[in-house]
């Protein structure tokens, strides 16, 4: 059986990325990064053994976002989705879809942001992927 272990996104400014992810993940009830200040990558434990890593590109070139890629997180409530979106906007993110019921997601409540490096993220409450 294959299972997901890590998701990694790039950043060109670890301090801006830390502010964004600390705020948005806190809105979802997740703990902060276990990486100390000044460390070149951030590590977040998402549960189920999955890690979310944020750091510079390993080849030394500028980090860029995926065209067509979106990372989706689950939330315990519509209020948490809205809090996540507000925290992201307050910490350098840009809106890609306001918190609302999304027809394309069978009426689940969701929101979209781009982080400080342009990585596209979404959070949904009540989304059934099956």
C-alpha positions in Angstrom: 0.0 0.0 0.0 1.2 3.5 -0.9 0.6 6.4 1.5 1.3 10.1 1.4 4.1 11.1 3.8 5.0 14.7 2.8 3.9 17.6 0.8 6.5 20.3 0.2 6.1 23.8 -1.3 8.8 26.3 -2.1 9.4 29.7 -0.6 11.8 32.6 -1.4 11.3 34.2 2.0 11.1 31.8 4.9 10.1 34.5 7.4 7.1 35.6 5.3 6.2 32.0 4.8 6.4 31.3 8.6 4.0 34.2 9.4 1.5 33.0 6.7 1.5 29.3 7.7 1.7 29.8 11.5 -1.5 32.0 11.2 -3.4 29.9 8.7 -2.6 26.5 10.3 -3.5 28.0 13.8 -6.9 28.9 12.4 -7.3 25.2 11.6 -6.2 24.1 15.1 -2.8 22.8 13.9 0.4 23.3 15.9 3.1 25.6 14.7 6.3 24.6 13.0 8.8 22.5 15.0 11.7 24.2 13.1 13.6 26.8 15.1 13.9 30.4 14.0 16.5 30.8 11.3 16.2 27.1 10.1 15.9 26.9 6.3 12.7 24.8 6.2 9.5 24.8 8.2 7.9 21.5 9.2 4.2 21.2 10.1 2.6 17.9 11.4 -0.8 17.5 9.7 -1.9 14.3 11.4 -2.0 10.8 10.0 1.8 10.9 9.6 1.7 13.6 6.9 4.2 16.4 7.0 3.8 19.7 5.3 7.2 21.3 4.5 8.0 24.8 3.3 11.5 25.7 2.2 13.7 27.0 -0.6 14.3 25.1 -3.8 16.9 22.4 -3.3 18.6 23.3 -6.6 19.3 26.9 -5.4 17.1 28.5 -8.0 14.1 30.7 -7.0 11.1 28.7 -5.8 8.0 28.9 -8.1 4.5 27.7 -7.7 2.8 24.9 -9.6 0.6 26.0 -12.5 -2.6 24.0 -12.1 -1.7 22.6 -8.7 -3.8 23.1 -5.6 -3.2 21.7 -2.1 -6.5 21.0 -0.2 -6.9 20.9 3.6 -10.0 19.8 5.6 -11.5 22.0 8.3 -13.8 21.1 11.2 -16.3 23.9 10.5 -17.2 26.6 8.1 -16.1 29.1 10.7 -12.6 27.5 10.6 -12.5 27.9 6.8 -13.4 31.6 7.2 -10.8 32.1 9.9 -8.1 30.4 7.8 -8.9 32.6 4.9 -8.9 35.8 7.0 -5.6 34.7 8.6 -4.0 34.2 5.2 -5.1 37.5 3.9 -3.8 39.2 7.0 -0.4 37.5 6.6 0.4 38.3 3.0 -1.8 35.8 1.1 -4.0 36.7 -1.8 -7.6 35.6 -2.4 -8.3 33.0 -5.0 -11.9 32.3 -3.8 -13.8 33.8 -0.9 -15.2 31.5 1.9 -18.6 30.3 0.6 -20.6 27.3 -0.4 -18.9 26.1 -3.6 -21.2 24.6 -6.3 -18.2 22.8 -8.0 -17.7 21.0 -4.6 -21.3 19.7 -4.3 -22.2 22.5 -1.9 -19.3 22.1 0.5 -18.0 25.3 2.2 -14.6 26.3 1.0 -12.1 29.0 0.3 -8.9 29.5 -1.7 -5.7 31.5 -1.2 -2.3 31.8 -2.6 0.5 31.9 -0.1 3.3 34.5 -0.1 5.1 32.6 -2.9 2.0 31.9 -5.1 1.3 28.4 -4.0 -2.5 27.7 -4.4 -4.2 26.4 -1.3 -7.7 25.6 -0.3 -9.7 24.6 2.8 -13.0 22.9 2.8 -15.6 21.8 5.4 -18.0 19.1 4.4 -16.3 18.0 1.2 -16.8 14.4 0.2 -14.2 13.4 -2.3 -15.8 10.0 -3.0 
